[in-house]
Amino acid sequence: MAWCPKCRNEYVEGITICADCGSELVETLPQETDERESGEVCAPETDREAFAAEDDGADGMENARSATRTKAALPGVYKDNAQKAADFKDSGYTLVGVGALGLLAVILSALGVIPIRMGGSAAFLSYGVMGAMFLIFLVVGIRSMQSAKTYRNKALTENSLKEQIMGWCRENLTAEKIDNALPVEDITEEEKYFKRTEQIRECISHSFLNIEEGFLDNLIDEFYPEIFES
């Protein structure tokens, strides 16, 4: 597998350039260092008054959610390993089916079972080209199914990590703790949403190193409603 050193996205074999930033892919990711001091608290309690931003109603939050949905719809965004496994599985079955049926049709045509009027060297050339094409479909389909199995195994590890991080968030992060770290001045509901999610991101990154950005974004989107919309 290959990785983008900037986006930290994983790509299948054969891809050499990142689709998001254009960087050349590498075999392994560089290790990140935690620059925070070990005794630093992620979101320390402060003595200032509790944050009381003016409520802008549902429109502000809806705008924030719309921005999140727009980000999720952009090409090249993160897909978890379970999604990748499903995509490779679907592609594999399709390619294997097309390849197998195509090869069968070529063989039956060459044997005269399927009547196709071709003669001489043109027939051998046509059968050879079509046979090679369907054989490629079959090989690529088998490899896609093998990749699907690999990603299913990775999904098990990914789900375990997700459960671990979500459990840590539920034990250590509260709405009051996060809001106490926000600016005192009034901000819109949309700004409040993004500042809250950034605070959650910093807390998780402080305790769990080298988390892929897309994986972290999805996790935050799932955790946020638990403490702010429940």
ZAMARGU-4260 file (C-alpha; in steps of 0.2 Angstrom, whole numbers, plus 5000, padded with zeros to 4 digits):
<rodrens>
0) 5000/5000/5000 | 5005/5018/4997 | 5002/5034/5008 | 5002/5052/5005 | 5014/5061/5017
5) 5003/5077/5017 | 4985/5071/5017 | 4990/5054/5026 | 4977/5045/5015 | 4980/5027/5010
10) 4980/5021/4992 | 4980/5005/4983 | 4995/4998/4974 | 4999/5006/4957 | 4994/5023/4963
15) 5009/5035/4964 | 5001/5053/4965 | 4989/5059/4979 | 4972/5064/4971 | 4970/5078/4984
20) 4986/5087/4984 | 4997/5080/4970 | 5011/5074/4982 | 5021/5059/4977 | 5015/5044/4988
25) 5027/5035/5000 | 5027/5017/5007 | 5027/5022/5025 | 5021/5038/5034 | 5034/5048/5044
30) 5031/5047/5063 | 5023/5063/5071 | 5030/5069/5087 | 5019/5076/5101 | 5026/5093/5105
35) 5014/5096/5120 | 5022/5095/5137 | 5016/5079/5146 | 5008/5088/5160 | 4998/5099/5149
40) 4979/5098/5150 | 4970/5097/5134 | 4956/5109/5138 | 4959/5116/5155 | 4946/5123/5166
45) 4946/5142/5168 | 4940/5155/5181 | 4931/5165/5168 | 4913/5166/5167 | 4904/5152/5157
50) 4903/5155/5139 | 4886/5163/5134 | 4886/5166/5116 | 4870/5173/5108 | 4859/5160/5101
55) 4857/5163/5082 | 4843/5149/5081 | 4843/5134/5070 | 4850/5143/5054 | 4867/5144/5061
60) 4868/5126/5065 | 4860/5121/5049 | 4874/5131/5040 | 4887/5122/5050 | 4880/5105/5045
65) 4878/5110/5027 | 4897/5114/5027 | 4900/5097/5034 | 4889/5088/5021 | 4898/5098/5008
70) 4915/5093/5014 | 4909/5074/5014 | 4903/5076/4996 | 4920/5082/4989 | 4930/5070/4979
75) 4944/5061/4987 | 4938/5062/5005 | 4941/5049/5018 | 4933/5032/5016 | 4934/5020/5031
80) 4941/5002/5028 | 4923/4994/5028 | 4918/5006/5014 | 4933/5002/5004 | 4931/4983/5007
85) 4913/4985/5000 | 4918/4995/4985 | 4932/4982/4981 | 4920/4968/4983 | 4907/4975/4972
90) 4920/4979/4959 | 4927/4962/4960 | 4911/4953/4958 | 4907/4964/4943 | 4924/4962/4934
95) 4924/4943/4938 | 4907/4941/4931 | 4910/4951/4915 | 4927/4943/4912 | 4921/4925/4915
100) 4905/4927/4904 | 4916/4936/4890 | 4929/4922/4890 | 4915/4909/4889 | 4907/4919/4874
105) 4924/4920/4865 | 4927/4901/4867 | 4909/4896/4861 | 4911/4908/4847 | 4928/4900/4842
110) 4920/4883/4843 | 4906/4888/4832 | 4893/4886/4845 | 4889/4904/4844 | 4887/4909/4826
115) 4898/4924/4822 | 4904/4926/4804 | 4922/4929/4804 | 4936/4920/4794 | 4954/4920/4791
120) 4967/4930/4801 | 4954/4942/4806 | 4945/4929/4816 | 4960/4924/4826 | 4965/4942/4829
125) 4948/4947/4835 | 4946/4931/4846 | 4964/4935/4853 | 4960/4953/4857 | 4943/4950/4865
130) 4950/4935/4875 | 4964/4945/4882 | 4953/4959/4887 | 4941/4948/4896 | 4955/4939/4904
135) 4962/4956/4911 | 4944/4959/4918 | 4945/4942/4927 | 4962/4945/4934 | 4958/4963/4940
140) 4942/4957/4947 | 4951/4943/4957 | 4963/4955/4964 | 4949/4967/4969 | 4941/4953/4979
145) 4958/4950/4987 | 4959/4968/4992 | 4942/4968/4999 | 4947/4954/5011 | 4962/4964/5016
150) 4952/4979/5020 | 4939/4969/5029 | 4953/4964/5041 | 4959/4982/5043 | 4941/4987/5046
155) 4941/4976/5062 | 4956/4985/5069 | 4949/5002/5064 | 4932/4998/5073 | 4942/4993/5088
160) 4951/5010/5088 | 4935/5019/5085 | 4927/5011/5100 | 4942/5015/5111 | 4943/5033/5106
165) 4924/5036/5108 | 4925/5028/5125 | 4939/5040/5130 | 4929/5055/5123 | 4913/5050/5133
170) 4924/5049/5149 | 4934/5064/5147 | 4925/5077/5136 | 4909/5086/5141 | 4900/5101/5133
175) 4904/5112/5148 | 4923/5108/5147 | 4924/5111/5129 | 4914/5128/5130 | 4925/5134/5144
180) 4939/5134/5132 | 4930/5145/5119 | 4932/5164/5117 | 4921/5174/5129 | 4915/5186/5116
185) 4899/5182/5107 | 4901/5171/5091 | 4888/5164/5079 | 4881/5147/5081 | 4891/5142/5065
190) 4907/5148/5072 | 4903/5140/5089 | 4901/5123/5080 | 4918/5124/5071 | 4927/5130/5087
195) 4920/5116/5097 | 4924/5103/5084 | 4942/5110/5083 | 4943/5109/5102 | 4938/5091/5102
200) 4950/5087/5088 | 4965/5094/5099 | 4960/5084/5114 | 4959/5068/5104 | 4975/5071/5095
205) 4984/5075/5111 | 4979/5058/5118 | 4980/5047/5102 | 4994/5050/5090 | 4995/5048/5071
210) 4976/5047/5068 | 4972/5049/5050 | 4963/5066/5047 | 4948/5058/5038 | 4945/5045/5051
215) 4946/5059/5065 | 4934/5070/5055 | 4921/5056/5054 | 4923/5051/5072 | 4921/5070/5078
220) 4905/5071/5067 | 4898/5056/5076 | 4903/5061/5094 | 4897/5080/5093 | 4879/5076/5093
225) 4880/5065/5108 | 4886/5080/5120 | 4879/5095/5111 | 4862/5090/5103 | 4856/5076/5115
</rodrens>
